[in-house]
Amino acid sequence: MQSTRRSFLKGVGAGVLCLSLSQLGFDLTEAKAYAKELKIKNCRAVTSVCPFCAVCCQVIAYERDGELIATEGDPDFPINEGSLCAKGASLWSMYTNKHRPTKPMYRAPYSDKWVEKDWDWTLDRIAHLVKETRDKDLILKNEKGQTVNRLDSVFWMGTSHASNEECAAIHLAMKSLGVVSMDHQARV
């Protein structure tokens, strides 16, 4: 929906009128509930989780014909009780933003241009760089001659949206590469 000067002024006028009526003693609770219902009428409600931090506030996403219509905090979830921070409240606008990248973007070293790549190329590139770094920097033995198999040049930052089991599997995978520098976004 494109916002114009005219639609903005109409919205401001309606807001001033509603505020004035509410100050005169009119109860607008029913009108507000009806207006909200119009927006999500005939939508399917899907429960999801906000992806921005370790709190994992629960979100209700409203979908109609495969299109995201609205998002809001889940009032029945005990952690956030329906409230969302600024990032969580912007989920809908971030998802529907036409400028949001939807494919991997790559910028070659010393280049100033981003190039769209497919997922196969991107995952192969990451795997190649990890292997190249591990082959170059793996420390097999310490100063005492003890086997350590340590990779100090790679750092792993976990995500708060991985389950305990996923975190354990990722941790084991990183340890098998020799990575010792690991942290978790939920702790930071």
C-alpha positions in Angstrom: 0.0 0.0 0.0 1.5 3.3 -1.1 1.0 6.2 1.3 0.2 9.6 -0.2 -0.1 13.0 1.3 -3.9 12.8 0.9 -4.2 9.4 2.6 -1.9 10.7 5.4 -4.0 13.8 6.0 -7.2 11.6 5.9 -5.7 9.3 8.6 -4.6 12.3 10.7 -8.1 13.8 10.4 -9.8 10.5 11.4 -7.4 10.1 14.3 -8.2 13.6 15.6 -11.9 13.0 15.2 -11.7 9.7 17.2 -9.6 11.3 19.9 -12.1 14.1 20.1 -15.0 11.8 20.4 -13.3 9.7 23.0 -12.7 12.8 25.0 -16.4 13.6 24.9 -17.2 10.4 26.6 -17.9 8.1 23.6 -16.6 4.6 24.1 -14.7 3.6 21.0 -13.7 0.0 22.2 -16.3 -1.6 20.0 -15.3 0.4 16.9 -11.6 -0.4 17.5 -12.3 -4.1 17.8 -14.5 -4.0 14.6 -11.7 -2.2 12.7 -9.1 -4.7 13.7 -11.5 -7.6 12.7 -11.8 -6.1 9.2 -8.1 -6.3 8.6 -7.8 -10.0 9.5 -11.2 -11.2 8.3 -10.9 -14.5 6.4 -7.3 -14.9 7.4 -5.6 -18.0 8.8 -3.8 -17.4 12.1 -0.4 -19.1 12.4 1.6 -19.0 15.6 5.3 -18.3 15.1 8.3 -16.9 17.0 10.0 -13.5 16.6 13.5 -14.1 15.2 15.4 -11.2 16.6 16.6 -12.2 20.1 16.8 -14.9 22.7 13.5 -14.0 24.3 11.6 -15.7 21.5 8.4 -13.8 21.9 5.5 -15.6 20.3 3.8 -13.9 17.3 0.5 -14.5 15.5 0.9 -14.2 11.8 -2.3 -13.7 9.7 -2.2 -15.2 6.2 -4.7 -15.0 3.4 -4.2 -16.7 0.1 -0.5 -17.3 0.7 0.1 -13.6 1.5 1.2 -12.3 4.9 -1.5 -9.8 6.0 -0.5 -8.8 9.5 1.5 -9.8 12.6 1.0 -9.2 16.3 2.2 -10.4 19.6 0.4 -13.4 21.1 -1.6 -12.3 24.2 -1.8 -15.9 25.4 2.0 -16.5 25.5 3.3 -16.0 29.0 6.7 -14.5 28.0 5.6 -11.5 26.1 1.8 -11.5 26.8 1.1 -9.9 23.4 3.7 -7.1 23.6 6.5 -6.8 21.1 9.6 -4.6 21.0 10.2 -2.3 18.0 11.9 -5.1 16.0 9.2 -7.6 16.7 6.5 -5.0 15.9 8.1 -4.4 12.5 8.0 -8.0 11.4 5.3 -7.5 8.8 6.9 -4.4 7.2 10.3 -6.1 7.1 8.9 -9.2 5.5 6.9 -7.3 2.9 9.7 -4.8 2.1 10.5 -4.8 -1.6 14.1 -3.9 -0.9 14.7 -6.9 1.3 17.2 -9.4 -0.2 15.6 -12.7 -0.8 18.6 -14.5 -2.3 22.3 -14.7 -1.2 24.3 -11.6 -2.2 28.1 -11.9 -2.7 30.6 -9.1 -2.9 34.0 -10.2 -4.1 37.1 -9.1 -2.2 38.0 -5.4 -3.1 34.8 -5.1 -5.2 32.2 -2.4 -4.6 29.3 -4.4 -6.3 27.0 -7.0 -4.8 26.1 -9.9 -7.1 23.1 -12.2 -6.6 24.1 -15.9 -6.2 22.1 -19.1 -5.9 22.2 -21.2 -2.7 24.2 -24.0 -4.2 27.1 -21.6 -5.1 26.8 -19.9 -1.7 27.0 -23.1 0.4 29.8 -24.5 -1.8 31.7 -21.2 -1.3 31.3 -21.3 2.5 32.4 -24.9 2.7 35.4 -24.2 0.5 36.5 -21.2 2.6 36.1 -23.1 5.9 38.1 -26.0 4.5 40.8 -23.7 3.1 41.0 -21.9 6.5 41.1 -25.1 8.5 43.9 -26.6 6.2 45.9 -23.4 6.6 45.4 -22.7 10.3 44.8 -26.0 12.1 47.2 -26.4 15.1 47.9 -30.1 15.5 50.2 -29.9 18.5 51.0 -27.4 21.2 54.4 -26.2 22.4 54.7 -29.3 24.7 54.1 -31.7 21.7 50.6 -32.6 22.9 47.9 -33.2 20.3 45.4 -30.4 20.4 43.8 -30.2 16.9 42.8 -26.6 17.5 41.5 -24.0 15.0 41.8 -20.5 16.5 41.0 -18.5 13.3 37.3 -19.6 13.1 34.6 -18.3 15.5 31.0 -19.6 15.7 28.1 -17.6 17.0 25.0 -19.6 17.8 21.4 -18.5 17.4 18.6 -18.4 19.9 16.2 -20.1 17.6 18.0 -23.4 17.5 16.7 -26.0 19.8 18.9 -27.6 22.5 19.4 -30.6 20.2 20.4 -28.5 17.2 22.8 -26.5 19.4 24.4 -29.7 20.6 24.8 -31.0 17.0 26.3 -27.7 15.9 28.6 -27.6 18.9 29.8 -31.1 18.0 30.3 -30.2 14.4 32.4 -27.1 15.3 34.4 -29.1 17.8 35.1 -31.8 15.1 36.6 -29.0 13.0 38.8 -27.9 15.9 36.9 -24.7 16.5 37.4 -23.5 20.1 36.0 -20.0 19.9 32.2 -20.3 20.2 29.5 -18.3 21.8 25.7 -18.1 21.7 23.5 -15.1 20.9 21.2 -16.0 23.8 24.1 -15.4 26.2 25.4 -12.1 24.7 
